[in-house]
């Protein structure tokens, strides 16, 4: 029978070292992939929040009349289409239809447009816009001053607008719901 000397060095075998290195590699790879997916989901959430905030901001302008450049605007709203940008506008009574973005000269853009690109994430796009379940290509979502009554494409006949954003890389989506009747804006988390 062989006796071990308690003072002799004990160590790992080559096989055990390979197992430990493999486990560290698997854990590291999983962590990096999870972190990247989390960043993509966060970028999608940020774009959804920016659009919802823009809607709430235009609602506030219509209710309070606090926009210093357009104190007499008929309505304030946002314009969305497949170009993956959102325009905030003030309908300053020069256009034909209240609550509809009619382009430079007739209505005025408020600030810069909101881009769907967040830093390195350029894979977020408008997945779709539906009016009471019917898919459409573009939307003018506005609030008429001073009561902030909701308008969809200049009319009060649509109740619910659902805006879907999609991350083309991960396939994840976020939805923004605009209830024209109550004026409520919700973001799916």
N, C-alpha and C positions, 0 to 999 in steps of 0.2 A: 504494500500500500504506500502510495506516495503522499508525503505531507507537504503542504505549502508553507513556505516561509512567510510569516506575516509582514516582513519588511520588504519583500520583493514587490516591484511595481506591478500594478494591475492596470489594464487598459482595455480599450475596445478592440474587437477584431475588425479586420478589413470589411467583412460582410456587414457588421453592425454600423460602421461608418457610412457605407453605401446606402443602407436603409434610412439613416438619419438625413443624409443629403437629399435623397429622393423625397422624403416627407417634407422637408423644408421647401423644396422646389414646388411641390404640389400646393402647399399652403400659400406660397408667394404668388403663384399663378392665379389661384382662386381669388386672392385678395385684390390683385391688380384688375382682373376682369370685373369683379363686383364694384370696385371704385369707379371704373370707366362707365359702367351701366348707371351707377348712381349719378355721375356727372351729366350723362345724357338725360336722365329723368329730371334732374334739377333744371337743366336748360329748358326743357319742355314746360315744366311748371312755371318758370320765370316768364316765358312768352305768354302763357295763359293768364298769369297774374297781371302782366303789363296791359293786355287787351282789356281785361276786366276793370283795371284801374282807369284806363282811358274812358271806358263807358261811364264809370262812376264820376269821373272828373267832368265830363260833358253834362251829365245829369245835374251835378252841383252848379255848373255855370248857368244852366237853364233855370234852376230853382232860385238861385240867389242873385243872378245878374251881376256877378262879381268879376267877370272878365273885363279888364280895363280897356282893351282895344275894341271890344264889341258890346258895349252896354245895352244896345238896342237890337241885338240879333234876334231874329225870329225863332231860331232853334240852334242847338249845338249837337254834334254827333260824331260818329266814326264811319268810315267807309272801308269795307273789306272786299278784296277780290283775290283771285288766284295768284296775284303778283307777289304774295307773301309779305306784304306791307300793309300797315293800317294807317289811315289818314284821319286826324282829328280836324273837324271843320266847324266854322261858324257860318250859319246861313244868315247873311246880313241883308235879306229882303231884296237882293238884286236878281235872284234866280227865278225860275218859273214855278218850281215846286218846293214847298216848305219841307225841310228835313232831308233833302237830297243833295249830295255833293255834285255840283255841276261843273266843277273845274275852276282853275284860276281865272280871276277876273269877275266871276259871278259870285262865288263864295270864297272864303279865305281859309287857308290852312292855319291851324293853331299849332305853333311849334314845329318840331321835326316829325317826320313820319316814324312809326314804330316798325323796326325791322324784326324779322323772325330769327335773324342770325344773332346768336349769343356767343361772342368770342370765337373759338374754333368750331363751334357747333353750327354748321351750315346745312344741316340735314332736317330741319324742322319746316314743315309746310302746312298749308291750310288743307286739312283732310276733307272738309265739306261744310256747307252752310245749309241748314234746313229751316224752312218756315212752316211751322205746324206739321212737320213730317215730310214736306215737299222739298227736294234738293234744288238749290239755286246756285248760280255762278257768282253773284256778288250781293252785297247787302249795304244799305244805308241805314244805320241804327241811330236814331236821333231822339232828342227830348225837346219838346216845344216849350218855349218860355211863355209866361212865368210859372206855370203850374208843373212843368217838367212832364207833360203828358208824352208817353212813348209813341214814336212813329217808326214804322218799318217801311223802307223805300217810299217815304212820304205819306204813308197811309196808316190809319189806325185799325186795319182789318186782320192783321196777323197777331196771334196771341203769344206764341213761344218761338224764339229763335235759338237754335242750337248751333254753336260754332265748334267744330272739331279740329284740333291740331294733331298732327301726326309726326312722329320721329321716324324717318324713312330707314334709318340704320337699325334701330331696335324694334320697330313696329309698334311701339307704345303710343297711346293716344291720351289726350286730355280734352275735356269738353267744357265749354263756357255756355251757360244758359242765360238768356235774356228774356225776362217776362215783361212784355210790353205793357200789360195791364197794371201790374203792381210796380213796375220799374226796378224789380229785383234783378241783380246780376250775381250769378253763382259760378264758382269754378270747382270742377270735380278734382279731388285730390287723389 
